[in-house]
Amino acid sequence: MRKKHLLAIAIGALLVTGIAGGVALASADNEGDIDAATLARAKISLTQAIATAEQETGGRAVSADLRAENGMPRIEVETAGPQGPRTVVVDAQSGHVAATRAGEENDHQDQD
């Protein structure tokens, strides 16, 4: 289980590094796409967002994604735990939980 957790963190770190390096920068034309200005507003690391999500759900992170919502950076962390799969949206500026949803990322029913 620890190997899976470390793998998820490593993959996420590579994703963020690629975005920061300009490899995967997208224009912010579509909701969810992230641009350099939005990325620069992120004040917490992917590791911190994963730890926050795991603490919130009591589960383990299985994936994480840096996204933009209304021009603000958000980190969406998918977890698996005692309550089943959950999506935790962490504000990448403050580090606070912005939303928690049951199920996978495509399930937009808020459970606040």
KESE-675660 format. One record per residue: residue in three letters; x, z, y of N, C-alpha, C in turn. Coordinates in pm, 1 decimal. Layout:
BEGIN
{code->ALA, n_px->X, n_pz->Z, n_py->Y, ca_px->X, ca_pz->Z, ca_py->Y, c_px->X, c_pz->Z, c_py->Y};
...
***
This chain:
BEGIN
{code->MET, n_px->83.0, n_pz->0.0, n_py->-118.8, ca_px->0.0, ca_pz->0.0, ca_py->0.0, c_px->87.5, c_pz->0.0, c_py->125.3};
{code->ARG, n_px->197.8, n_pz->76.7, n_py->121.6, ca_px->288.1, ca_pz->81.9, ca_py->235.8, c_px->351.6, c_pz->-54.8, c_py->260.6};
{code->LYS, n_px->381.5, n_pz->-128.8, n_py->152.2, ca_px->440.2, ca_pz->-261.2, ca_py->167.8, c_px->343.4, c_pz->-355.1, c_py->239.0};
{code->LYS, n_px->213.7, n_pz->-345.4, n_py->205.0, ca_px->113.5, ca_pz->-429.3, ca_py->270.1, c_px->104.8, c_pz->-395.7, c_py->418.9};
{code->HIS, n_px->111.6, n_pz->-265.8, n_py->449.5, ca_px->104.6, ca_pz->-221.6, ca_py->588.5, c_px->224.9, c_pz->-275.8, c_py->666.6};
{code->LEU, n_px->342.5, n_pz->-263.4, n_py->609.8, ca_px->462.4, ca_pz->-312.9, ca_py->676.5, c_px->459.2, c_pz->-464.3, c_py->690.4};
{code->LEU, n_px->405.2, n_pz->-533.6, n_py->589.5, ca_px->393.5, ca_pz->-678.1, ca_py->596.4, c_px->300.1, c_pz->-718.2, c_py->710.1};
{code->ALA, n_px->187.6, n_pz->-648.3, n_py->723.6, ca_px->93.1, ca_pz->-678.3, ca_py->831.4, c_px->158.7, c_pz->-657.4, c_py->968.0};
{code->ILE, n_px->235.4, n_pz->-551.9, n_py->981.5, ca_px->304.9, ca_pz->-525.0, ca_py->1107.9, c_px->408.6, c_pz->-632.7, c_py->1135.4};
{code->ALA, n_px->484.7, n_pz->-670.3, n_py->1031.9, ca_px->588.2, ca_pz->-772.2, ca_py->1049.0, c_px->527.7, c_pz->-906.5, c_py->1088.6};
{code->ILE, n_px->420.0, n_pz->-944.2, n_py->1022.9, ca_px->353.5, ca_pz->-1070.8, ca_py->1055.8, c_px->300.7, c_pz->-1066.3, c_py->1198.3};
{code->GLY, n_px->239.3, n_pz->-954.6, n_py->1235.2, ca_px->188.5, ca_pz->-940.0, ca_py->1370.9, c_px->299.0, c_pz->-946.8, c_py->1475.3};
{code->ALA, n_px->410.9, n_pz->-881.5, n_py->1445.8, ca_px->524.0, ca_pz->-884.0, ca_py->1537.9, c_px->577.0, c_pz->-1026.2, c_py->1554.7};
{code->LEU, n_px->583.4, n_pz->-1100.8, n_py->1445.4, ca_px->627.1, ca_pz->-1240.0, ca_py->1454.2, c_px->529.7, c_pz->-1322.6, c_py->1536.0};
{code->LEU, n_px->401.0, n_pz->-1297.1, n_py->1518.9, ca_px->298.9, ca_pz->-1368.2, ca_py->1594.9, c_px->316.3, c_pz->-1341.5, c_py->1744.2};
{code->VAL, n_px->329.1, n_pz->-1214.4, n_py->1780.7, ca_px->345.4, ca_pz->-1179.4, ca_py->1921.5, c_px->475.3, c_pz->-1236.6, c_py->1976.3};
{code->THR, n_px->582.8, n_pz->-1230.9, n_py->1898.0, ca_px->710.4, ca_pz->-1286.2, ca_py->1941.3, c_px->698.0, c_pz->-1435.6, c_py->1965.1};
{code->GLY, n_px->629.8, n_pz->-1504.6, n_py->1875.8, ca_px->609.6, ca_pz->-1648.0, ca_py->1892.3, c_px->530.7, c_pz->-1680.0, c_py->2017.1};
{code->ILE, n_px->428.8, n_pz->-1601.6, n_py->2044.0, ca_px->348.1, ca_pz->-1623.5, ca_py->2163.7, c_px->432.4, c_pz->-1596.8, c_py->2288.4};
{code->ALA, n_px->505.7, n_pz->-1484.8, n_py->2285.8, ca_px->586.6, ca_pz->-1447.8, ca_py->2401.4, c_px->696.2, c_pz->-1550.0, c_py->2426.8};
{code->GLY, n_px->747.5, n_pz->-1609.5, n_py->2320.1, ca_px->854.0, ca_pz->-1708.1, ca_py->2334.0, c_px->804.3, c_pz->-1844.5, c_py->2376.9};
{code->GLY, n_px->675.6, n_pz->-1859.6, n_py->2391.6, ca_px->621.3, ca_pz->-1986.6, ca_py->2434.3, c_px->591.3, c_pz->-2080.8, c_py->2320.0};
{code->VAL, n_px->616.3, n_pz->-2037.9, n_py->2196.7, ca_px->593.2, ca_pz->-2123.6, ca_py->2081.3, c_px->446.3, c_pz->-2151.0, c_py->2061.4};
{code->ALA, n_px->363.1, n_pz->-2046.9, n_py->2078.9, ca_px->221.0, ca_pz->-2062.0, ca_py->2049.7, c_px->133.7, c_pz->-2034.5, c_py->2171.2};
{code->LEU, n_px->185.4, n_pz->-2054.9, n_py->2290.8, ca_px->103.7, ca_pz->-2030.9, ca_py->2409.5, c_px->-7.7, c_pz->-2132.4, c_py->2417.8};
{code->ALA, n_px->-125.0, n_pz->-2084.6, n_py->2449.0, ca_px->-241.0, ca_pz->-2172.7, ca_py->2462.3, c_px->-288.4, c_pz->-2168.9, c_py->2605.6};
{code->SER, n_px->-355.7, n_pz->-2272.2, n_py->2648.5, ca_px->-417.9, ca_pz->-2267.5, ca_py->2780.0, c_px->-539.7, c_pz->-2177.2, c_py->2767.0};
{code->ALA, n_px->-574.3, n_pz->-2107.3, n_py->2871.4, ca_px->-684.5, ca_pz->-2011.2, ca_py->2864.6, c_px->-818.3, c_pz->-2078.4, c_py->2892.3};
{code->ASP, n_px->-833.1, n_pz->-2204.2, n_py->2852.0, ca_px->-957.2, ca_pz->-2276.3, ca_py->2874.6, c_px->-1071.4, c_pz->-2221.2, c_py->2791.3};
{code->ASN, n_px->-1044.2, n_pz->-2173.0, n_py->2671.5, ca_px->-1148.0, ca_pz->-2122.7, ca_py->2582.0, c_px->-1137.8, c_pz->-1971.4, c_py->2571.1};
{code->GLU, n_px->-1254.2, n_pz->-1906.4, n_py->2559.2, ca_px->-1256.0, ca_pz->-1760.6, ca_py->2539.6, c_px->-1174.7, c_pz->-1728.3, c_py->2414.9};
{code->GLY, n_px->-1088.2, n_pz->-1633.1, n_py->2422.9, ca_px->-1006.5, ca_pz->-1594.1, ca_py->2309.2, c_px->-865.4, c_pz->-1649.5, c_py->2316.1};
{code->ASP, n_px->-847.3, n_pz->-1765.4, n_py->2382.7, ca_px->-712.9, ca_pz->-1819.3, ca_py->2397.0, c_px->-634.0, c_pz->-1729.4, c_py->2490.9};
{code->ILE, n_px->-504.0, n_pz->-1724.9, n_py->2471.6, ca_px->-421.6, ca_pz->-1637.0, ca_py->2553.1, c_px->-316.2, c_pz->-1719.7, c_py->2626.5};
{code->ASP, n_px->-295.2, n_pz->-1691.0, n_py->2754.1, ca_px->-192.9, ca_pz->-1760.4, ca_py->2830.4, c_px->-84.1, c_pz->-1660.5, c_py->2869.2};
{code->ALA, n_px->20.7, n_pz->-1710.9, n_py->2931.2, ca_px->135.6, ca_pz->-1625.9, ca_py->2964.9, c_px->98.1, c_pz->-1513.0, c_py->3060.3};
{code->ALA, n_px->11.3, n_pz->-1540.2, n_py->3157.9, ca_px->-27.5, ca_pz->-1436.7, ca_py->3254.8, c_px->-104.5, c_pz->-1324.3, c_py->3185.5};
{code->THR, n_px->-193.8, n_pz->-1360.1, n_py->3095.3, ca_px->-270.2, ca_pz->-1258.5, ca_py->3021.7, c_px->-177.2, c_pz->-1179.1, c_py->2931.7};
{code->LEU, n_px->-86.2, n_pz->-1248.0, n_py->2865.1, ca_px->10.4, ca_pz->-1181.9, ca_py->2776.8, c_px->95.3, c_pz->-1081.1, c_py->2854.2};
{code->ALA, n_px->132.2, n_pz->-1116.7, n_py->2975.7, ca_px->215.3, ca_pz->-1027.3, ca_py->3057.2, c_px->142.1, c_pz->-898.9, c_py->3094.6};
{code->ARG, n_px->7.7, n_pz->-901.9, n_py->3095.7, ca_px->-68.8, ca_pz->-781.9, ca_py->3128.6, c_px->-78.8, c_pz->-683.2, c_py->3012.7};
{code->ALA, n_px->-39.2, n_pz->-725.2, n_py->2893.2, ca_px->-42.2, ca_pz->-634.5, ca_py->2777.0, c_px->66.1, c_pz->-528.3, c_py->2794.8};
{code->LYS, n_px->25.8, n_pz->-402.7, n_py->2792.8, ca_px->118.3, ca_pz->-291.8, ca_py->2816.0, c_px->152.7, c_pz->-214.9, c_py->2688.9};
{code->ILE, n_px->77.1, n_pz->-235.6, n_py->2581.5, ca_px->106.2, ca_pz->-164.9, ca_py->2456.8, c_px->153.9, c_pz->-265.6, c_py->2352.8};
{code->SER, n_px->225.2, n_pz->-215.6, n_py->2255.3, ca_px->276.8, ca_pz->-302.1, ca_py->2149.5, c_px->172.0, c_pz->-322.1, c_py->2040.1};
{code->LEU, n_px->194.9, n_pz->-421.6, n_py->1958.8, ca_px->107.6, ca_pz->-447.0, ca_py->1845.5, c_px->110.9, c_pz->-327.1, c_py->1750.7};
{code->THR, n_px->226.0, n_pz->-267.4, n_py->1733.6, ca_px->240.4, ca_pz->-149.5, ca_py->1647.9, c_px->154.3, c_pz->-34.7, c_py->1698.4};
{code->GLN, n_px->151.4, n_pz->-13.2, n_py->1830.4, ca_px->68.8, ca_pz->93.0, ca_py->1887.7, c_px->-79.6, c_pz->64.6, c_py->1866.1};
{code->ALA, n_px->-120.4, n_pz->-61.2, n_py->1882.6, ca_px->-261.1, ca_pz->-97.9, ca_py->1862.1, c_px->-301.1, c_pz->-77.7, c_py->1716.2};
{code->ILE, n_px->-213.5, n_pz->-111.8, n_py->1624.4, ca_px->-242.1, ca_pz->-92.3, ca_py->1481.9, c_px->-257.9, c_pz->56.1, c_py->1451.0};
{code->ALA, n_px->-169.5, n_pz->138.3, n_py->1505.2, ca_px->-178.7, ca_pz->283.4, ca_py->1482.2, c_px->-309.7, c_pz->338.6, c_py->1538.1};
{code->THR, n_px->-350.3, n_pz->291.9, n_py->1654.9, ca_px->-476.5, ca_pz->335.7, ca_py->1715.5, c_px->-594.3, c_pz->297.1, c_py->1627.4};
{code->ALA, n_px->-594.7, n_pz->173.8, n_py->1578.9, ca_px->-705.0, ca_pz->125.7, ca_py->1494.5, c_px->-711.3, c_pz->202.6, c_py->1363.1};
{code->GLU, n_px->-596.7, n_pz->229.3, n_py->1303.2, ca_px->-594.9, ca_pz->304.2, ca_py->1178.3, c_px->-644.9, c_pz->446.4, c_py->1198.4};
{code->GLN, n_px->-608.5, n_pz->507.3, n_py->1309.4, ca_px->-656.3, ca_pz->641.9, ca_py->1339.3, c_px->-807.3, c_pz->640.7, c_py->1363.5};
{code->GLU, n_px->-856.5, n_pz->538.4, n_py->1431.4, ca_px->-999.6, ca_pz->527.1, ca_py->1463.2, c_px->-1084.6, c_pz->513.2, c_py->1336.9};
{code->THR, n_px->-1036.8, n_pz->436.5, n_py->1239.6, ca_px->-1118.3, ca_pz->405.9, ca_py->1121.7, c_px->-1081.6, c_pz->486.8, c_py->998.2};
{code->GLY, n_px->-963.3, n_pz->547.3, n_py->997.9, ca_px->-917.0, ca_pz->616.0, ca_py->877.4, c_px->-873.4, c_pz->517.7, c_py->769.1};
{code->GLY, n_px->-859.5, n_pz->391.2, n_py->805.6, ca_px->-819.9, ca_pz->288.3, ca_py->710.5, c_px->-680.3, c_pz->236.2, c_py->738.6};
{code->ARG, n_px->-646.3, n_pz->128.3, n_py->672.5, ca_px->-516.4, ca_pz->63.1, ca_py->689.4, c_px->-536.9, c_pz->-75.1, c_py->749.2};
{code->ALA, n_px->-448.4, n_pz->-114.2, n_py->839.8, ca_px->-456.6, ca_pz->-246.1, ca_py->902.4, c_px->-424.8, c_pz->-354.3, c_py->800.2};
{code->VAL, n_px->-504.1, n_pz->-460.6, n_py->803.7, ca_px->-478.0, ca_pz->-575.6, ca_py->717.2, c_px->-446.0, c_pz->-700.4, c_py->799.2};
{code->SER, n_px->-482.9, n_pz->-699.7, n_py->928.0, ca_px->-444.2, ca_pz->-809.0, ca_py->1017.1, c_px->-461.4, c_pz->-763.7, c_py->1162.1};
{code->ALA, n_px->-392.7, n_pz->-834.6, n_py->1251.0, ca_px->-403.8, ca_pz->-804.9, ca_py->1393.8, c_px->-386.1, c_pz->-934.9, c_py->1471.1};
{code->ASP, n_px->-455.1, n_pz->-945.0, n_py->1585.1, ca_px->-453.6, ca_pz->-1068.1, ca_py->1662.9, c_px->-462.7, c_pz->-1034.4, c_py->1810.7};
{code->LEU, n_px->-375.0, n_pz->-1092.1, n_py->1891.1, ca_px->-379.1, ca_pz->-1074.7, ca_py->2036.1, c_px->-469.3, c_pz->-1182.5, c_py->2093.4};
{code->ARG, n_px->-570.9, n_pz->-1140.7, n_py->2170.3, ca_px->-669.9, ca_pz->-1233.8, ca_py->2224.7, c_px->-696.4, c_pz->-1199.4, c_py->2371.1};
{code->ALA, n_px->-767.3, n_pz->-1287.9, n_py->2437.1, ca_px->-809.8, ca_pz->-1264.0, ca_py->2575.5, c_px->-961.0, c_pz->-1254.1, c_py->2579.7};
{code->GLU, n_px->-1009.8, n_pz->-1158.2, n_py->2656.1, ca_px->-1153.2, ca_pz->-1141.9, ca_py->2676.4, c_px->-1174.6, c_pz->-1123.5, c_py->2825.7};
{code->ASN, n_px->-1239.1, n_pz->-1221.0, n_py->2888.5, ca_px->-1257.3, ca_pz->-1219.8, ca_py->3034.3, c_px->-1123.5, c_pz->-1207.9, c_py->3106.9};
{code->GLY, n_px->-1021.5, n_pz->-1276.0, n_py->3055.4, ca_px->-889.1, ca_pz->-1274.8, ca_py->3116.6, c_px->-807.6, c_pz->-1149.6, c_py->3090.5};
{code->MET, n_px->-861.1, n_pz->-1056.9, n_py->3010.0, ca_px->-792.3, ca_pz->-931.7, ca_py->2981.4, c_px->-738.5, c_pz->-934.7, c_py->2838.1};
{code->PRO, n_px->-616.8, n_pz->-886.6, n_py->2818.9, ca_px->-560.6, ca_pz->-888.2, ca_py->2683.6, c_px->-625.5, c_pz->-783.0, c_py->2593.4};
{code->ARG, n_px->-660.2, n_pz->-824.4, n_py->2473.6, ca_px->-719.7, ca_pz->-736.1, ca_py->2373.2, c_px->-647.0, c_pz->-759.9, c_py->2241.3};
{code->ILE, n_px->-632.4, n_pz->-655.9, n_py->2164.1, ca_px->-575.2, ca_pz->-670.2, ca_py->2030.5, c_px->-684.7, c_pz->-634.0, c_py->1931.5};
{code->GLU, n_px->-720.7, n_pz->-729.9, n_py->1846.6, ca_px->-822.1, ca_pz->-707.5, ca_py->1744.4, c_px->-751.6, c_pz->-676.6, c_py->1614.3};
{code->VAL, n_px->-781.0, n_pz->-559.3, n_py->1558.2, ca_px->-717.9, ca_pz->-514.7, ca_py->1434.9, c_px->-824.5, c_pz->-502.1, c_py->1326.6};
{code->GLU, n_px->-803.1, n_pz->-571.4, n_py->1216.2, ca_px->-891.7, ca_pz->-560.4, ca_py->1100.4, c_px->-836.7, c_pz->-448.7, c_py->1012.3};
{code->THR, n_px->-923.5, n_pz->-355.8, n_py->971.9, ca_px->-881.4, ca_pz->-247.9, ca_py->883.6, c_px->-968.6, c_pz->-244.3, c_py->758.5};
{code->ALA, n_px->-913.8, n_pz->-185.3, n_py->654.7, ca_px->-988.9, ca_pz->-159.8, ca_py->531.6, c_px->-974.7, c_pz->-10.5, c_py->504.2};
{code->GLY, n_px->-1087.0, n_pz->56.3, n_py->485.8, ca_px->-1081.6, ca_pz->199.7, ca_py->465.6, c_px->-1207.3, c_pz->253.4, c_py->402.4};
{code->PRO, n_px->-1229.1, n_pz->384.3, n_py->414.1, ca_px->-1341.3, ca_pz->450.7, ca_py->350.1, c_px->-1478.3, c_pz->397.5, c_py->394.8};
{code->GLN, n_px->-1486.6, n_pz->345.4, n_py->516.2, ca_px->-1612.8, ca_pz->291.3, ca_py->567.9, c_px->-1623.8, c_pz->140.4, c_py->542.9};
{code->GLY, n_px->-1532.3, n_pz->85.8, n_py->465.5, ca_px->-1530.2, ca_pz->-57.2, ca_py->440.6, c_px->-1449.1, c_pz->-128.9, c_py->547.2};
{code->PRO, n_px->-1459.2, n_pz->-262.4, n_py->550.7, ca_px->-1383.2, ca_pz->-337.1, ca_py->651.5, c_px->-1438.8, c_pz->-312.0, c_py->791.5};
{code->ARG, n_px->-1347.6, n_pz->-295.3, n_py->887.8, ca_px->-1386.4, ca_pz->-269.8, ca_py->1026.6, c_px->-1294.6, c_pz->-351.1, c_py->1116.7};
{code->THR, n_px->-1347.6, n_pz->-391.3, n_py->1231.1, ca_px->-1268.6, ca_pz->-454.9, ca_py->1335.7, c_px->-1263.1, c_pz->-359.5, c_py->1453.4};
{code->VAL, n_px->-1143.1, n_pz->-329.8, n_py->1497.6, ca_px->-1124.4, ca_pz->-242.8, ca_py->1613.4, c_px->-1061.8, c_pz->-327.2, c_py->1724.0};
{code->VAL, n_px->-1124.9, n_pz->-327.4, n_py->1840.1, ca_px->-1073.0, ca_pz->-399.5, ca_py->1955.9, c_px->-1005.2, c_pz->-297.4, c_py->2045.8};
{code->VAL, n_px->-874.3, n_pz->-315.8, n_py->2066.2, ca_px->-795.2, ca_pz->-223.0, ca_py->2147.0, c_px->-760.3, c_pz->-291.9, c_py->2278.6};
{code->ASP, n_px->-788.0, n_pz->-223.6, n_py->2390.4, ca_px->-749.8, ca_pz->-273.8, ca_py->2521.8, c_px->-597.2, c_pz->-272.3, c_py->2528.3};
{code->ALA, n_px->-536.8, n_pz->-389.5, n_py->2546.0, ca_px->-390.9, ca_pz->-400.2, ca_py->2542.3, c_px->-324.0, c_pz->-349.6, c_py->2669.4};
{code->GLN, n_px->-403.6, n_pz->-314.2, n_py->2769.3, ca_px->-347.6, ca_pz->-254.4, ca_py->2890.3, c_px->-346.6, c_pz->-102.1, c_py->2881.5};
{code->SER, n_px->-457.3, n_pz->-44.2, n_py->2837.5, ca_px->-468.5, ca_pz->101.9, ca_py->2836.4, c_px->-437.5, c_pz->163.9, c_py->2700.6};
{code->GLY, n_px->-453.3, n_pz->86.4, n_py->2594.2, ca_px->-435.3, ca_pz->139.7, ca_py->2459.7, c_px->-559.1, c_pz->207.4, c_py->2404.0};
{code->HIS, n_px->-668.6, n_pz->206.9, n_py->2480.1, ca_px->-793.4, ca_pz->268.7, ca_py->2435.7, c_px->-875.1, c_pz->172.3, c_py->2350.3};
{code->VAL, n_px->-956.3, n_pz->228.4, n_py->2262.8, ca_px->-1045.5, ca_pz->148.1, ca_py->2180.0, c_px->-1158.0, c_pz->94.9, c_py->2269.1};
{code->ALA, n_px->-1172.4, n_pz->-37.6, n_py->2273.7, ca_px->-1277.3, ca_pz->-100.4, ca_py->2354.3, c_px->-1405.0, c_pz->-119.2, c_py->2273.4};
{code->ALA, n_px->-1391.5, n_pz->-142.2, n_py->2142.5, ca_px->-1508.8, ca_pz->-162.2, ca_py->2056.0, c_px->-1466.2, c_pz->-147.0, c_py->1910.8};
{code->THR, n_px->-1563.5, n_pz->-111.4, n_py->1828.5, ca_px->-1544.3, ca_pz->-104.8, ca_py->1683.2, c_px->-1663.8, c_pz->-173.7, c_py->1619.8};
{code->ARG, n_px->-1635.6, n_pz->-264.8, n_py->1527.5, ca_px->-1742.3, ca_pz->-338.2, ca_py->1459.8, c_px->-1727.4, c_pz->-322.6, c_py->1309.6};
{code->ALA, n_px->-1840.6, n_pz->-313.5, n_py->1242.8, ca_px->-1839.9, ca_pz->-311.2, ca_py->1096.5, c_px->-1817.1, c_pz->-452.8, c_py->1047.0};
{code->GLY, n_px->-1752.9, n_pz->-464.6, n_py->934.3, ca_px->-1731.3, ca_pz->-596.2, ca_py->874.8, c_px->-1612.0, c_pz->-665.4, c_py->933.0};
{code->GLU, n_px->-1609.2, n_pz->-795.6, n_py->910.9, ca_px->-1496.1, ca_pz->-875.0, ca_py->955.3, c_px->-1513.8, c_pz->-920.2, c_py->1097.9};
{code->GLU, n_px->-1411.4, n_pz->-986.8, n_py->1151.2, ca_px->-1405.5, ca_pz->-1027.8, ca_py->1291.0, c_px->-1526.6, c_pz->-1109.3, c_py->1333.8};
{code->ASN, n_px->-1582.4, n_pz->-1190.4, n_py->1246.7, ca_px->-1694.8, ca_pz->-1275.2, ca_py->1282.7, c_px->-1825.3, c_pz->-1199.2, c_py->1290.5};
{code->ASP, n_px->-1827.8, n_pz->-1072.0, n_py->1250.7, ca_px->-1947.2, ca_pz->-988.4, ca_py->1260.5, c_px->-1944.2, c_pz->-922.0, c_py->1397.4};
{code->HIS, n_px->-2025.4, n_pz->-969.1, n_py->1490.9, ca_px->-2019.3, ca_pz->-921.2, ca_py->1628.8, c_px->-2116.6, c_pz->-809.0, c_py->1659.0};
{code->GLN, n_px->-2161.0, n_pz->-736.8, n_py->1558.7, ca_px->-2252.8, ca_pz->-625.6, ca_py->1579.6, c_px->-2171.6, c_pz->-501.5, c_py->1614.5};
{code->ASP, n_px->-2182.5, n_pz->-454.6, n_py->1738.2, ca_px->-2107.0, ca_pz->-337.1, ca_py->1783.0, c_px->-2159.3, c_pz->-210.8, c_py->1715.2};
{code->GLN, n_px->-2066.9, n_pz->-121.1, n_py->1684.3, ca_px->-2100.9, ca_pz->6.0, ca_py->1620.9, c_px->-2051.4, c_pz->123.6, c_py->1703.9};
{code->ASP, n_px->-2053.6, n_pz->111.9, n_py->1837.3, ca_px->-2000.5, ca_pz->217.6, ca_py->1925.3, c_px->-2082.1, c_pz->343.0, c_py->1917.9};
***
